């Protein structure tokens, strides 16, 4: 059974930091591109950051230079370090695991991140 379990969300002040973690099970971690998406109220889900099995990364323009995605293959875990948080980063964040060349795509349950003073 495939599971992606997010943790580390919550409330942060503008300019603050949070680190999200996504622990995976039931997949061969090294085969998957891992990503973080987010969805704010009334908006579509958007890609925040992704890291391939070869550790190539890409970021949304809105988070470039502030967020860092990383993978730990020993722990089957992907992280999202979020610095210099802004109120517009408020959203539900979802962990994603996919094999781009195949129709294999898994999602976590989502975790709330709220940036507010």
GUDREN-159266 format. One record per residue (C-alpha): x, y, z; residue number from 0. Coordinates in nm, 2 decimals. Layout:
% residues N
pt u->X	v->Y	w->Z	resi->NUM .
...
% end
This chain:
% residues 117
pt u->0.00	v->0.00	w->0.00	resi->0 .
pt u->0.14	v->0.34	w->-0.10	resi->1 .
pt u->0.14	v->0.61	w->0.16	resi->2 .
pt u->0.27	v->0.96	w->0.15	resi->3 .
pt u->0.25	v->1.13	w->0.50	resi->4 .
pt u->0.32	v->1.50	w->0.54	resi->5 .
pt u->0.41	v->1.67	w->0.86	resi->6 .
pt u->0.56	v->2.00	w->0.97	resi->7 .
pt u->0.29	v->2.24	w->0.87	resi->8 .
pt u->0.12	v->2.50	w->1.09	resi->9 .
pt u->0.13	v->2.87	w->1.16	resi->10 .
pt u->0.42	v->3.09	w->1.09	resi->11 .
pt u->0.48	v->3.46	w->1.10	resi->12 .
pt u->0.57	v->3.66	w->0.78	resi->13 .
pt u->0.95	v->3.62	w->0.74	resi->14 .
pt u->0.95	v->3.30	w->0.93	resi->15 .
pt u->1.04	v->2.95	w->0.84	resi->16 .
pt u->0.88	v->2.60	w->0.83	resi->17 .
pt u->1.01	v->2.27	w->0.71	resi->18 .
pt u->0.76	v->2.02	w->0.56	resi->19 .
pt u->0.84	v->1.65	w->0.55	resi->20 .
pt u->0.68	v->1.37	w->0.35	resi->21 .
pt u->0.76	v->1.02	w->0.45	resi->22 .
pt u->0.68	v->0.76	w->0.18	resi->23 .
pt u->0.62	v->0.39	w->0.19	resi->24 .
pt u->0.51	v->0.13	w->-0.06	resi->25 .
pt u->0.71	v->0.28	w->-0.35	resi->26 .
pt u->1.06	v->0.25	w->-0.48	resi->27 .
pt u->1.16	v->0.60	w->-0.38	resi->28 .
pt u->1.46	v->0.63	w->-0.62	resi->29 .
pt u->1.23	v->0.57	w->-0.92	resi->30 .
pt u->1.00	v->0.86	w->-0.85	resi->31 .
pt u->1.01	v->1.23	w->-0.91	resi->32 .
pt u->0.90	v->1.39	w->-0.58	resi->33 .
pt u->0.72	v->1.72	w->-0.56	resi->34 .
pt u->0.54	v->1.96	w->-0.34	resi->35 .
pt u->0.22	v->2.13	w->-0.46	resi->36 .
pt u->-0.01	v->2.38	w->-0.29	resi->37 .
pt u->-0.37	v->2.49	w->-0.32	resi->38 .
pt u->-0.50	v->2.81	w->-0.17	resi->39 .
pt u->-0.87	v->2.87	w->-0.12	resi->40 .
pt u->-1.04	v->2.94	w->-0.45	resi->41 .
pt u->-0.73	v->2.87	w->-0.66	resi->42 .
pt u->-0.60	v->2.57	w->-0.86	resi->43 .
pt u->-0.34	v->2.34	w->-0.72	resi->44 .
pt u->0.01	v->2.45	w->-0.84	resi->45 .
pt u->0.35	v->2.31	w->-0.84	resi->46 .
pt u->0.58	v->2.45	w->-0.58	resi->47 .
pt u->0.89	v->2.25	w->-0.62	resi->48 .
pt u->1.00	v->1.91	w->-0.76	resi->49 .
pt u->1.31	v->1.70	w->-0.74	resi->50 .
pt u->1.39	v->1.41	w->-0.98	resi->51 .
pt u->1.56	v->1.09	w->-0.88	resi->52 .
pt u->1.87	v->1.25	w->-1.02	resi->53 .
pt u->1.83	v->1.54	w->-0.79	resi->54 .
pt u->1.75	v->1.79	w->-1.06	resi->55 .
pt u->1.52	v->2.05	w->-0.91	resi->56 .
pt u->1.27	v->2.31	w->-1.03	resi->57 .
pt u->1.07	v->2.57	w->-0.85	resi->58 .
pt u->0.78	v->2.80	w->-0.90	resi->59 .
pt u->0.89	v->3.15	w->-0.97	resi->60 .
pt u->0.71	v->3.27	w->-0.66	resi->61 .
pt u->0.92	v->3.06	w->-0.43	resi->62 .
pt u->1.26	v->3.06	w->-0.61	resi->63 .
pt u->1.53	v->3.16	w->-0.37	resi->64 .
pt u->1.31	v->3.11	w->-0.06	resi->65 .
pt u->1.21	v->2.74	w->-0.07	resi->66 .
pt u->1.44	v->2.44	w->-0.10	resi->67 .
pt u->1.33	v->2.08	w->-0.19	resi->68 .
pt u->1.55	v->1.79	w->-0.09	resi->69 .
pt u->1.54	v->1.42	w->-0.09	resi->70 .
pt u->1.68	v->1.16	w->0.16	resi->71 .
pt u->1.68	v->0.82	w->-0.01	resi->72 .
pt u->1.79	v->0.65	w->0.31	resi->73 .
pt u->1.47	v->0.76	w->0.48	resi->74 .
pt u->1.24	v->0.76	w->0.17	resi->75 .
pt u->1.16	v->1.12	w->0.26	resi->76 .
pt u->1.13	v->1.45	w->0.08	resi->77 .
pt u->1.15	v->1.78	w->0.25	resi->78 .
pt u->1.05	v->2.14	w->0.17	resi->79 .
pt u->1.24	v->2.40	w->0.36	resi->80 .
pt u->1.04	v->2.72	w->0.34	resi->81 .
pt u->1.21	v->3.05	w->0.44	resi->82 .
pt u->1.11	v->3.41	w->0.43	resi->83 .
pt u->0.75	v->3.31	w->0.43	resi->84 .
pt u->0.48	v->3.54	w->0.30	resi->85 .
pt u->0.11	v->3.55	w->0.36	resi->86 .
pt u->0.05	v->3.45	w->0.00	resi->87 .
pt u->0.23	v->3.12	w->0.08	resi->88 .
pt u->-0.08	v->3.02	w->0.29	resi->89 .
pt u->-0.23	v->2.71	w->0.14	resi->90 .
pt u->-0.27	v->2.34	w->0.18	resi->91 .
pt u->0.05	v->2.17	w->0.07	resi->92 .
pt u->0.05	v->1.83	w->-0.09	resi->93 .
pt u->0.33	v->1.58	w->-0.13	resi->94 .
pt u->0.34	v->1.41	w->-0.47	resi->95 .
pt u->0.53	v->1.11	w->-0.61	resi->96 .
pt u->0.52	v->1.03	w->-0.98	resi->97 .
pt u->0.70	v->0.86	w->-1.26	resi->98 .
pt u->0.67	v->1.11	w->-1.54	resi->99 .
pt u->0.69	v->0.85	w->-1.82	resi->100 .
pt u->0.42	v->0.64	w->-1.68	resi->101 .
pt u->0.07	v->0.70	w->-1.55	resi->102 .
pt u->0.18	v->0.66	w->-1.19	resi->103 .
pt u->0.10	v->0.94	w->-0.96	resi->104 .
pt u->0.04	v->0.94	w->-0.58	resi->105 .
pt u->-0.07	v->1.22	w->-0.34	resi->106 .
pt u->-0.04	v->1.28	w->0.03	resi->107 .
pt u->-0.34	v->1.39	w->0.23	resi->108 .
pt u->-0.22	v->1.75	w->0.24	resi->109 .
pt u->-0.11	v->1.97	w->0.53	resi->110 .
pt u->-0.21	v->2.33	w->0.61	resi->111 .
pt u->0.05	v->2.61	w->0.61	resi->112 .
pt u->-0.07	v->2.95	w->0.74	resi->113 .
pt u->0.14	v->3.26	w->0.73	resi->114 .
pt u->0.00	v->3.54	w->0.94	resi->115 .
pt u->0.09	v->3.79	w->1.20	resi->116 .
% end
